[in-house]
Amino acid sequence: MYDFIVVGLGLGGWAFTRVLDENRKRFVVFDPCRDNASTASAGVYNPVILKRFTMAWKAAEFLPYGMLQYRRYEMETGRRFVYPLPIYRKLASAGEQNDWQAAAGRPGFEQYMDGIRFENFPGIEAPFGFGITKNTGLVDVRALLQTRCRQLEKRGLLMPEKFDYRKLQIGANKIRYGEIEARRIVFAEGFGMKRNPFFGHLPMTGTKGETLRIRLPYSGWPVIKSNVFLAPVPASDEYLTGATYEWEDKTTTPTDEARKILTGKLEKLYSGPYTISGQTAGIRPTVKDRRPLLGVHPEYPGLAVFNGLGTRGLILAPRLAKMLFEHLEFGMDLLPETDIKRWEKS
Ligand SMILES: Cc1cc2nc3c(=O)[nH]c(=O)nc-3n(C[C@H](O)[C@H](O)[C@H](O)COP(=O)(O)OP(=O)(O)OC[C@H]3O[C@@H](n4cnc5c(N)ncnc54)[C@H](O)[C@@H]3O)c2cc1C
């Protein structure tokens, strides 16, 4: 008998299965290992919201633990996933320069916000300079997840298929799926949770995001951010630009409309030549109150959910995975704002 079945191997499933390995638990994972929100992401880790110069929820607190986990996985697999890089936030006015400096001086922010710099990037006009971040960068999420899929496949722990909810049998102390028996099941399906009959009622809104992959005649640029970001794609000579936020369309089909929006914004930032080499779309698992969705089913304690990673899955997933594991195995409390109990009717 397994300890856990895990459904979904995006950043959520990656982080949760890493905790299971760390604790020597027996598990099996269901995921077709195709594109998902995680592989569509830009892979930026940065706790500061660069629109308002505020800190994202728990981001500064969780980031060091997350980076440790990605680094550990690099050491274990001998592959590179983490690319530390500053983000250059283009400042639009003298007022924004003041705001940057004021924010960078606040306690806790000095670890992530550096000074203002004037630097020349051909095609980019920045008369007010750039606010520079530190302790930020990129994770090559596609390589991270492909490596995990292959690794679990080799260990015979991957079922490369969709989990069929109708086949799940729930007993008093165990669950069964075909021939597979386990003590618990953790659902980490990202926006796919909407189809889950046990947790699909939770208020996940989902926000579609699209990015363009482009070629520029320049290499070695950092991440540059204004209305859009321009980020180097790890281990390639291309860049990503994005992302859009769309609340109505819940498909993962790239659209002409997003392409127009993104090229329009890119051309406001950068006036030089470029060619588009690709376009991808994914649905961010965003929640009505912008907090993760963790916890057990009110009727079936063998069923748990790990979701709602929203727009900053990279930073949040490793620490939250550990919290959920400790909740399930040792009865430790979840952060109340992440516990799905907040949505239960009283
Ligand atoms: C355009 C874009 C840019 C982004 N940029 C960033 C960024 O720079 N930094 C950052 O931190 N975050 C970013 N995000 C957000 C980040 O991608 C998400 O927070 C994160 O990927 C969510 O991970 P997840 O594992 O919950 O979901 P997913 O990555 O969607 O993974 C869920 C997995 O579950 C599988 N699944 C679903 N249903 C089933 C089933 N029935 N059976 C088997 N498998 C199933 C799916 O196939 C999928 O592989 C971005 C998102 C988008 C869309």
The ligand as an ORCA input file, in Angstrom:
! r2SCAN-3c Opt
* xyz 0 1
  C       1.778     33.322    -18.147
  C       2.098     32.972    -16.730
  C       3.227     33.526    -16.149
  C       3.538     33.187    -14.807
  N       4.694     33.693    -14.286
  C       5.066     33.306    -13.036
  C       6.325     33.709    -12.508
  O       7.105     34.371    -13.189
  N       6.643     33.323    -11.247
  C       5.802     32.549    -10.484
  O       6.142     32.227     -9.328
  N       4.603     32.144    -10.966
  C       4.221     32.499    -12.207
  N       3.021     32.076    -12.710
  C       2.115     31.337    -11.817
  C       2.546     29.880    -11.671
  O       2.714     29.370    -12.944
  C       1.498     29.110    -10.855
  O       1.400     29.639     -9.566
  C       1.892     27.626    -10.737
  O       2.376     27.157    -11.930
  C       0.741     26.753    -10.305
  O       1.199     25.420    -10.214
  P       0.215     24.212    -10.024
  O       1.055     22.991     -9.842
  O      -0.774     24.522     -8.967
  O      -0.626     24.119    -11.401
  P      -0.173     23.570    -12.831
  O       1.191     23.994    -13.202
  O      -1.275     23.910    -13.786
  O      -0.090     21.988    -12.650
  C      -1.236     21.211    -12.451
  C      -0.985     19.855    -13.072
  O      -2.069     18.992    -12.758
  C      -2.362     18.203    -13.881
  N      -3.747     17.717    -13.781
  C      -4.906     18.413    -13.719
  N      -5.958     17.581    -13.651
  C      -5.454     16.326    -13.653
  C      -6.032     15.022    -13.618
  N      -7.363     14.825    -13.557
  N      -5.207     13.948    -13.685
  C      -3.843     14.100    -13.757
  N      -3.246     15.319    -13.780
  C      -4.046     16.400    -13.746
  C      -2.160     19.143    -15.061
  O      -1.948     18.411    -16.251
  C      -0.906     19.888    -14.592
  O       0.270     19.237    -15.032
  C       2.685     32.344    -14.048
  C       1.570     31.783    -14.661
  C       1.274     32.072    -15.990
  C       0.085     31.420    -16.631
*
